[in-house]
């Protein structure tokens, strides 16, 4: 769930920022941009159904053989994005949990 949420978050946030950029340009709103806005608005309504656990390590920390914090980022002419997640490994279990993302 964590990785999917991260990429969905970056995608939704980035799409909104790019749409706002287009919306703020002078002149009448082109039909294609109006359609993009309507689609984005409809898609984001489902975000209320997402539940995000607030804990990052799903087993006692004493059982962890390693805990790693991973940070990744990228940028283009139009946008930037970064994400952080924590990877925890024990003898019996590996988990990767989303921490934060920004775009």
Residue pairs with C-beta under 8 A, 6 or more apart in sequence:
1 98
2 85
2 96
2 97
2 98
3 85
3 96
3 98
5 50
5 52
5 98
6 83
6 85
6 98
6 101
9 101
9 103
10 81
10 83
10 101
10 103
12 40
12 43
12 44
12 47
13 101
13 103
14 79
14 81
14 103
15 40
16 40
16 44
17 79
17 103
18 78
18 79
19 33
19 36
19 37
19 40
21 78
22 33
22 36
23 29
23 33
23 37
52 98
53 97
55 97
56 86
56 88
56 97
56 99
57 64
57 67
57 86
57 88
57 95
57 97
58 88
58 93
58 95
58 97
59 88
59 90
59 93
59 95
61 67
63 90
63 91
64 88
64 89
64 90
65 89
65 90
65 91
66 87
66 88
66 89
67 86
67 87
67 88
67 89
68 86
68 87
68 88
69 84
69 85
69 86
69 99
70 84
70 85
70 86
70 87
71 82
71 83
71 84
72 82
72 83
72 84
73 80
73 81
73 82
73 83
74 80
74 81
74 82
75 81
79 103
80 103
81 101
81 102
81 103
82 101
82 102
82 103
83 98
83 100
83 101
83 102
84 99
84 100
84 101
85 96
85 97
85 98
85 99
86 96
86 97
86 99
87 94
87 95
87 96
88 94
88 95
88 96
88 97
